[in-house]
């Protein structure tokens, strides 16, 4: 083989080696790029999943708080509407109730004592400024300010009514997907006396724009 042919063969081998090295680099780089792309996609999927879970948790928390608001609203309404069995059903069977220093054995005893003491006496209960904290998947706590008005029909031995102010501290428990009151601590801060009062019969006023007056000015 002549020197010129040797140089051509050496040059060809060098070009083949360079091409092989370039191909290997491209292939390796492609694998690296694919791996990086796969890692980025996986991280993005994980971030999206975490974000979705976080959003779902926040929505569930808001739904739970709203259901507890509704639960307490029914508590006040059932007291005033004299629906004492419905009132007792708002509690867990083992609920602990303490009101004005009195500890009740059960929700039923609490509700039926209210029934026996107040009878058909008109009342108005309300709660405000709730602070609800979700403490677990099925537990929560809350603090409410409260006001109640209770009067008795006028008569010779009619007891004195009151306008009271105080605070509820409560816990709640979700049972079979439904929030119930698990404990109650009612503390009164102040009570104003109210005279006995017989509410007027429920009638449809002839002139709705004319305010209806009552015997105690309320």
Buried (B, 14 or more C-beta within 10 A) or exposed (E): EEEEEEEEEEEEEEEEEEEEEEEEEEEEEEEEEEEEEEEEEEEEEEEEEEEEEEEEEEEEBEEBBEBBBEBBEBBBBBBBEBBBEBBBBBBBEEBBBBBEEEEBEBBBEBBBBBBEEBEEBBBBBBBEEBEBEBEEEBBBBBBBBBBBBBBBEEEEEBEEBBBBBBBBBBBBBBEEEEBBBBBBBBEBEEBEEBEBBBBEEEEEEEEEEEEEEEEBEE
